Amino acid sequence: MKISLASDHAGYRLKEAIAAHLRAQGHDIQDHGPHDEKAVDYPDSALAVATGIRDGAAPFGILVCSTGIGISIAANKHPGIRAALCMNEDMAEYSRRHNNANILCLGQKYTTPDMAEKYIALFLSTPFDAGERHQRRISKIDTPPPVPPVP
């Protein structure tokens, strides 16, 4: 499976561990960097992965920063992206099952490589429960709200 991957400098070490793990499993990794621990801005990393998913280059992405918060906020600004910050196995499963998340966000500060492997396995293997109730909610997320008229 193709997976788009990026981090900022504070998530670099976990990103590298994730990339090695996924390559060992036979996945095709699109590594958008960084390629060292020099400072980079997480919105740029989120944009790279979001663009790849939007354009169909990969069905799923993984983003890492220090806490996972900033990079998930940045990714969710992009149309069609449903980035989920997951800090346990249950969150990883339900981000897919109920929310049809297409980007898994992790925080290096709180996630060991072993934990990340478990979250990623669940994220990639869990199908979306495409029933009416969940799809209705996803459609509301994917539809921009109307712009109120200017008074």
C-alpha positions as CSV (number, residue, x, y, z in Angstrom):
1,M,0.0,0.0,0.0
2,K,1.2,3.5,-0.7
3,I,1.4,5.7,2.4
4,S,2.3,9.3,2.5
5,L,4.5,10.2,5.5
6,A,5.9,13.4,6.9
7,S,6.8,15.1,10.2
8,D,8.4,18.2,11.6
9,H,11.8,18.3,13.2
10,A,10.2,17.3,16.6
11,G,8.7,14.2,15.1
12,Y,11.6,13.2,12.9
13,R,12.9,10.3,15.0
14,L,9.5,8.6,15.2
15,K,8.8,9.3,11.5
16,E,12.1,7.5,10.6
17,A,11.1,4.5,12.8
18,I,7.7,4.4,11.2
19,A,9.2,4.6,7.7
20,A,11.5,1.7,8.4
21,H,8.7,-0.4,9.9
22,L,6.4,0.2,7.0
23,R,9.1,-0.5,4.4
24,A,9.9,-3.8,6.1
25,Q,6.2,-4.7,5.8
26,G,6.4,-4.0,2.0
27,H,4.5,-0.7,1.9
28,D,5.5,2.0,-0.6
29,I,6.4,5.0,1.5
30,Q,6.2,8.5,0.1
31,D,8.5,10.3,2.6
32,H,8.0,14.0,2.4
33,G,10.7,14.7,5.1
34,P,12.3,16.1,6.8
35,H,15.4,14.1,6.4
36,D,17.2,15.4,9.5
37,E,16.3,17.2,12.7
38,K,16.8,20.8,11.3
39,A,13.8,23.0,12.1
40,V,10.9,22.8,9.7
41,D,7.3,24.1,10.0
42,Y,4.6,21.4,10.6
43,P,2.0,23.2,8.3
44,D,4.3,22.5,5.4
45,S,4.6,18.8,6.3
46,A,0.8,18.6,6.7
47,L,0.3,20.2,3.3
48,A,2.6,17.7,1.5
49,V,0.7,14.7,2.9
50,A,-2.7,16.3,2.4
51,T,-1.9,17.2,-1.2
52,G,-0.8,13.6,-1.9
53,I,-4.0,12.2,-0.5
54,R,-6.2,14.8,-2.3
55,D,-4.4,14.1,-5.6
56,G,-4.7,10.3,-5.2
57,A,-1.0,9.5,-4.8
58,A,-1.8,7.6,-1.6
59,P,-5.0,6.6,0.2
60,F,-3.6,7.2,3.7
61,G,-1.0,9.4,5.4
62,I,0.8,9.5,8.7
63,L,2.0,12.8,10.2
64,V,4.2,13.3,13.3
65,C,5.1,16.3,15.4
66,S,6.0,16.7,19.0
67,T,2.5,16.3,20.4
68,G,0.5,15.5,17.3
69,I,-1.8,18.5,17.9
70,G,-0.4,21.2,15.6
71,I,0.1,18.9,12.7
72,S,-3.4,17.5,13.0
73,I,-4.9,21.0,13.1
74,A,-2.8,22.0,10.0
75,A,-3.8,18.9,8.1
76,N,-7.5,19.3,8.8
77,K,-7.5,22.7,7.1
78,H,-7.3,21.0,3.7
79,P,-10.5,19.9,1.9
80,G,-11.2,16.1,2.0
81,I,-8.7,15.5,4.8
82,R,-9.8,13.9,8.0
83,A,-6.7,13.8,10.2
84,A,-7.0,12.1,13.6
85,L,-4.7,12.5,16.5
86,C,-4.5,9.0,18.1
87,M,-3.0,8.3,21.4
88,N,-4.2,4.7,22.0
89,E,-5.3,1.7,20.0
90,D,-9.0,2.5,20.5
91,M,-8.6,5.9,19.0
92,A,-6.7,4.5,16.0
93,E,-9.5,2.0,15.4
94,Y,-12.4,4.3,15.8
95,S,-10.8,7.1,13.8
96,R,-11.3,4.8,10.8
97,R,-14.4,2.9,11.9
98,H,-16.6,6.0,12.6
99,N,-14.7,8.9,11.1
100,N,-13.2,7.5,8.0
101,A,-9.9,9.3,8.8
102,N,-7.4,9.3,6.0
103,I,-4.4,10.6,8.0
104,L,-3.1,9.2,11.3
105,C,-1.4,11.9,13.5
106,L,1.0,11.0,16.2
107,G,3.0,12.8,18.8
108,Q,6.6,11.7,19.3
109,K,6.6,13.0,22.8
110,Y,3.8,10.5,23.8
111,T,4.3,7.6,21.3
112,T,7.0,5.0,21.3
113,P,7.8,3.2,18.0
114,D,6.2,0.0,19.4
115,M,3.0,2.0,20.2
116,A,3.0,3.6,16.8
117,E,3.3,0.2,15.1
118,K,0.1,-1.0,16.9
119,Y,-1.8,2.2,16.1
120,I,-0.7,2.1,12.4
121,A,-1.7,-1.6,12.1
122,L,-5.2,-0.8,13.4
123,F,-5.5,2.3,11.4
124,L,-4.6,0.6,8.1
125,S,-6.7,-2.5,8.7
126,T,-9.9,-1.1,10.1
127,P,-12.6,-0.4,7.5
128,F,-15.0,2.5,7.7
129,D,-18.5,1.5,9.0
130,A,-20.1,3.0,6.0
131,G,-23.6,2.9,7.4
132,E,-26.0,5.8,7.0
133,R,-25.3,7.3,10.5
134,H,-21.5,7.6,10.0
135,Q,-21.7,8.6,6.4
136,R,-24.2,11.4,7.2
137,R,-21.7,12.8,9.7
138,I,-18.7,12.5,7.3
139,S,-20.7,14.3,4.6
140,K,-21.3,17.2,7.0
141,I,-17.6,17.3,7.8
142,D,-16.7,17.3,4.1
143,T,-19.2,20.0,3.1
144,P,-18.0,23.5,3.9
145,P,-20.4,25.6,5.9
146,P,-22.3,28.4,4.1
147,V,-20.6,31.8,4.3
148,P,-22.9,34.2,6.2
149,P,-23.8,37.4,4.3
150,V,-21.8,40.5,5.2
151,P,-24.0,42.9,7.2
